[in-house]
Amino acid sequence: MPLVVGVAFKPVTKVYYFDPAGNDDLAAGDHVVVETSRGRTLGQVTLAPRAVPESEISGTLKPVVRRATAWDMVQHDQMVHREPEALGICRERADALRMGIKVINVEFSFDGSSAVVYFTSEQRVDFRNLVHDLSQALRTRVEMRQVGVRDEAKLLGGFGRCGRELCCTTWLREFAPVSIKMAKTQDLPLNAPEVSGVCGRLLCCLAYENDFYTEARKQMPRINSVVETPQGPGKVRQVHVLANSIKVLVEGPNGTRQWVDVPVPEPAFDLGMKPSSDARAHSSEPGTRDEQSQEKRIDAAASTETEDPDSAAQEGSPRRSRSRRKKR
């Protein structure tokens, strides 16, 4: 198995694998200069040298050039202090050219040989004139990179609806796929403001407890199944996973109905720990098409909830639920 070392170029960002190239004594926290497609870049070791299966490596490993020297760190610090001023220049030039873009951040390489300008835009943009102006103003090679709204929130930072700093800014290195089905599984409201983060996309934290709810629901009675209660047989209408109970509708004589809360045994299962995002290299930006499809699913779910607020608890289509009530 090949020997690799994990390197990240910014705090709480994706980890890339590199060839230690003889630097087998590297430890987590060490700063190194590595060879990348953008030239030599300063990064920080997050995973000490280790052997990994070849299936975890895509492409050819690029080498670690050397440990970062004191001069490398001084250059890096100088470039970091230049970034706020460069950001203002980029925004000023973009507005002057009426580009219709939002410049988010500017990052210099540690030696100042290049700069990457991150921006968001709702449409494709021809930024060749802007690149030419910025190259002259910043006196370095400029690369424009368009990012999505999730990456924008990660770069800018902020606080979530929970009152804490955003997960993607503090510890979440990888954007995991999130679907509206996760909100349904956890009996959360399906309107967009309730399940969306500051970026406007589905909350990343929807995926944190999804495995627990999914496994727990498998061991609890299904919606519309018939169960026995002290008041007689009835149909399950709601499942409360955290309370370990179900709500049953019992139909009595003369068309009477009664709601009964029935406790159920606590589900027993063992959720295996998934590999940490630090333990493997992963891709960068989330797919734009996936984000758009998630937005459409949120809108569709929100309109469904408007038609029938109880549809989430019944896990059925509102039209089918109304038709069943008419038959009864």
LINCORLIN-V974165 format. One record per backbone hydrogen bond with DSSP energy under -1.0 kcal/mol. NH is the residue of the N-H (numbers start at 0). CO is the residue of the C=O. Records with the same first field share a line. If there is no record, write none. Layout:
# LINCORLIN-V974165
NH=CO + CO
This chain:
# LINCORLIN-V974165
3=49
4=17
5=46
6=15
7=43
15=6
17=4
18=61
22=19
23=21
25=22
28=44
29=26
31=42
32=65
33=40
34=62
35=38
38=35
40=33
42=31
43=7
44=29
45=5
46=5
49=3
51=1
55=52
56=53
63=18
64=32
65=32
67=30
72=68
73=69
74=70
75=71
76=72
77=73
78=74
79=75
80=76
85=81
86=82
87=83
88=84
89=85
90=86
91=87
92=88
93=89
94=90
95=91
96=92
98=93
101=119
103=117
104=117
106=115
108=113
111=108
114=140
115=106
116=142
117=104
118=144
119=101
130=126
131=127
132=128
133=129
134=130
135=131
136=132
137=133
138=134
140=112
142=114
144=116
146=118
151=147
152=148
153=149
154=150
155=151
156=152
159=163
162=159
165=157
169=165
170=166
171=166
181=178
183=179
184=180
185=181
186=183
187=182
193=190
194=190
196=200
199=196
202=194
205=202
206=203
212=208
213=209
214=210
215=211
216=212
217=213
219=216
223=235
224=221
226=233
231=228
233=226
234=248
235=224
236=246
237=246
239=244
244=239
245=261
246=237
247=259
248=234
249=257
251=255
255=252
257=249
259=247
261=245
263=243
278=275
290=286
291=287
292=288
293=289
294=290
295=291
296=292
297=293
298=294
299=295
300=296
301=297
302=298
303=299
304=300
305=301
306=302
307=303
310=307
313=309
314=310
315=310
320=316
321=317
322=318
323=319
324=320
325=321
326=322
327=323
